[in-house]
């Protein structure tokens, strides 16, 4: 191991003696706008507080069952985002929003899981486990191969390795000063997960009549789209949130063929998720959150997955009767 690498790892070793030694996520975002970065992470602006790292970790622990928390500060042209036992900074849904210019993220937890991510221009270029950097994902998996060369990936502490690589990318030398002083802290209302591909969507149709499954299998694309929109409309009406402007626009786009504003719909899910934290578990707000998630699932790019997910998620919405929903879907598929 070269002396240059030894020095880099030595400088990063302090993290294992810090208050966040066991589990954390450090994200560096190239920005001078701390508020914009907080929003990209889902920070709830009206609840911001200035805390030192010890106070922040206490707050994060106290609220871990309800919501994540983030702590931010400026570092020489970068915004450092600290999460104690958090993982927002390793989520692609967050990195894409944060990386208008560039973002570098190092995540580790108490189970020895790790994740290093590099995003730029609104896309995750490469991401990998620190202990298995040969297995890389992203739109440009090999983007950092030259930069990370020379670090002893199979021989050293993976957290120190990630911070050393972060230092190479940001020009910031890892040091305990990163965690000193006051931070701008926020509770987080997380951005919803991406809608992902499902290998065999029909395997997820549970609790519905066999004739519905056969109708789903035989239906054309356009009929599945129409049925997904009709089912979502029924669920939203049952939950009494059909009049929300984003809900109305989304349903209109689904039936007219116009482009769907997925960002606006995701923002509604996030906003209602935060509101639901403030209410008792079986409140109307909770039910409306589940209903708008049904609508989000209905917008999946694969029509069969969209319709199957609508049927699955609808079962969580209070007041929606499975038999009635199945009749609506079958009627639309056979129209």
Beta strands, then each sheet from edge to edge (+ up, - down):
strand 1: 24-30
strand 2: 49-52
strand 3: 69-75
strand 4: 78-84
strand 5: 102-108
strand 6: 114-120
strand 7: 123-129
strand 8: 132-137
strand 9: 182-187
sheet 1: 2+ 9- 3+ 4- 1+ 5- 6+ 7- 8+
end
